Amino acid sequence: MIFRTVSTCAIALVSIALFAPSPVKADDPPLALVNPGLEGAFYTLAPSPGAKGVISGALPQGWQDNSGWADVTVNYTQEVADVHEGKSALKVEVTAIRGGACQFMQYFKQITQGHTYTFTLWLKGDGKVPVDVYLRRSTAPYTMYGKSAIIPNGTWQKVIVVCPATDTLPAALMIRPGAATTFYVDDATVTDTVTAPK
């Protein structure tokens, strides 16, 4: 009986060690955005075989459309006349959302449990349609770690999204309008903070 009890305890301790989340490390590599200012040459979007909607135009390096699964009509263009800072911004013209959602994003290979990611973006729009900005797991069940929504008007407005990560896995920063609209995006940032383990 004594030996059986000791074995059971040993198995339990091994299980805890195997399945407990990895400790948070203060020196984990910080999350970084690619081309946060949406500058440089934009790349032309190629037609997507099997896409339900019409997705056209060009996007800045580091950013990508994520609407191929939806029945939408959207065109992306480089804006150079009306920018927040720098030489260019992104103009998003959504003329129809017949099903699903129009959204574009930046993908991250990994966010880390125990880190808090604070994103900022500058948006400008028609003052009629809300735009959501959020950090989301990139695969099902598409867990959302933080979200902000504003109705961008005719002046540049700063959006702040605070996202405490409860998982370690791939994720994406998503920008999604709630209906057909035209809006502009510029100058994203991310701050990655973590509390060192005691």
N, C-alpha and C positions, 0 to 999 in steps of 0.2 A: 504493500500500500504506500509506503514511504517513497519507494523508487518511482511508482506510477505518478505520484503527486509532483515530484521533482521534474519528471519528464514533461508533464503537462505544462508546468510553469516555463520550462525552457522553450517549448514550442510556442507558447504565447509571446514570450519576449522576442523570439526570432520573427514572428509575424508582425509585431509592432515595428521592429527595425526595418522590415522589408517594405511595409506599406505606409509608414509615416512620411509626411511631406518633407522634402529636402530643406535643411535650414537655410534661412535667408542670409546671404553674404553681402556685406557692405561693399565689397569690391567686384560684384557682378558687373559685366559690361553694361553701361547705360544705353537705353534705347535712343536711337537717332533717326531722324527723318532724312530721306533722300530728296534733295532739291526742295527744301522747305519754302524758298522764295518763289517757286514756280517760274524760274528764269530759264534762259537758254533756248535752244532750238526745240520746238515741239515735234513729236513724232505723229505721223498720220495713222489714224485707226484703219485697220484693214477690215473688209467685210467679214463677218463671223458666220460661217455656215451653220444653219440650224437656228439662228437667232430669231426670236419672235418679233422683235421690233426693228427700228431703224436707228442705228447708232453710227454717227459720222463725225468728221472733223479731226482735231488733233489735240493731244494732251502733253503736258510737260513730262520730262523724264522723271521716273520714280513714282508716277501716279498712273492709275488705270481705271477704266470703266468696269462696273460690275452689274450691268443691266442686261446682259445678253440673254438671261433667263426670262426676262419680263417683256411684256408687249408695250413698248414705249417708243417715242420718237424724240431723240436728243441729239444736239450738235454742240461740239466743244470747239472753241477757237481761242487763239492767243490774243489777249487784249493788251495793247501798248499805249493807248491814248488815256485811259482812265485806270490808274494803278494806285495801290496803297503806298508801296515803296518799290524801289528797283525799277526795272525796265519793262516788266510784263506781269500780267495777272491772267487768270483763267475765266473766260466767259462761258457760261452754261445756259444753253437755250433748250428748255424742255417744252415742246409744243403739244405733246400728248402723253398721257399715262392711261392706257386702256386696260392694263392688268399688271399686277406686280408693283414694282417701284423702280424709279430711276436713282442710281447711286454710283458714285465713283469713290476711289479709296487709295490708300497706301497700305501695302502689306508688310507685316513684320514677321520674320521667321520665328521669333519668340518674345513673349512677354513673360515676366517672372513673378511668381507668387510672392507676396510680401512687399512688392514695389507699388508705389503710387505714381501714375503717369498724369501729368497735367499738360493738356494740349491747349494751344491758342490758335485761332484763325481769324482772319479779317474777311467779312462778308459785306456785300452791297447788293440790293435788290429793288423790287418794285413796291415793297411795303404791303404786299397782299398775302403772300404765301410763306408759311413757316418752313425753315430749313433745319433739319436735325444734324447734329454732329455727335458722333459716338465712337467708342472703342468696343469692338465686338470680336468674339471668338470666330475664327475663319471657317470652322466646320460645325456641323450639327453637334449640340443643340443651339449654337449661335448665341451663347451667353453674352449679355451686354454688361460691361464693367463701368460705364459712366456715359451720361448723355446730357447734352444741352440743346435747346431749341430756341431760335429767335425768328422774328419776321424782319429780315433785312430791308432797310429802306434806302433812300437815295444817297445816304452818306455811308462811308466805311464804318462798320461796327465790329468790335472785338468780341469773339466768342471764347469762353473758357470752359473746358471740360475736365473735371477731376475724376480719375479712373483708378480706384484701388484694385489691383489684380489679385484675384483669389485662386488663380490657376497658373501653371507654367505650360505654355503652348503657343502655337501660331495665332496671330490676331490681325485685325485691320482697323485703321482709322477710316470711318465711313462718313460721307457727306450725302445727305438725301433730302431733296425737296418734297413737300407734302402734296404738291399738285403741279400742273403745268405752270411754268414761270420762266423768267430770265433772271439770273443772278451771277455775281462775280465772286471769285475766291482769290485770296492773296496771303502771303507771309504767314506760314504756319510755324509753330515752335512746339517743342516738347521738353518738359523737365521731368527727370526720372529721380525720385527720392526713395530712400529705404532706410529703415531704422536698423542699426547694427544689432545683432543678437546679444543678449546680456550674458 
